[in-house]
Amino acid sequence: MFLTDGPDDASITYAFAHGAGGAMDTPFMTTVARALGERGIRVVRFEFPYMAARRTGGKRGAPDRPAVLLETFREVVAQFGGGKRVFIGGKSMGGRIATMVADELSVRGVVCFGYPFHPPGQAAKVRTAHLETLATPMLVLQGERDPFGNREDVATYTLSPSIRVEWIADGDHSLKPRAKSGATENQNLMTAVDLAAAFMSRIVPPA
């Protein structure tokens, strides 16, 4: 099952994966997908097997084993023309899994909304080894106070020169700011969407 936003004949297709705890139709996923669609990008949302099972009455179990998550992404990319025709990415876990198949599949690029650089409260347990050598162009849209990797944390990492990190003002892991910041959640999401659309358009200019 897929949810698709944006023009069917778009020059850019983005396979957008959900995070560990939220399905493909959460408010965050829906807002981002629709906004990218309005900017001329075809966005394809899908679910990993464990999340799809929840939708059909299955148990609310933990995410699938990494091998299953990776294979799901491979299958989705194949269904939409192969890596040379698509961008991939996702929210949190979905984005992380995308980075793990990006070079293998030779995708156009990766866009991650809130990358889980480390578990909350466990800054020493970094998940960046494969990001040191990533060849695929990658954009990370990260909240400045994300507990999975804030500005101070990420500044200490060695990341591939193909990776660009854009910081979303006062954002948490879902890019949501605190009320006192003066920004709104929607403003932050639209800032992230504009950056994502510009990144993909630079790699594949509109027809």
Buried (B, 14 or more C-beta within 10 A) or exposed (E): EEBBBBEEEBBBBBBBBBBBEBBBBBEBBBBBBBBBBEBBBBBBBBBBBBBBBBEEEEEEEEBBEEEEBBBBBBEBBEEBEEBEBBBBBBBBBBBBBBBBBBBEBEBBBBBBBBBBBBEEEEBEEBBBEEBEEBEBBBBBBBBBBBBBBBEEBBEEBEBBEBBEBBBBBBBBBBBBBEEEBEBEBEBBBBBBBEBBBEBBBEEBEEE
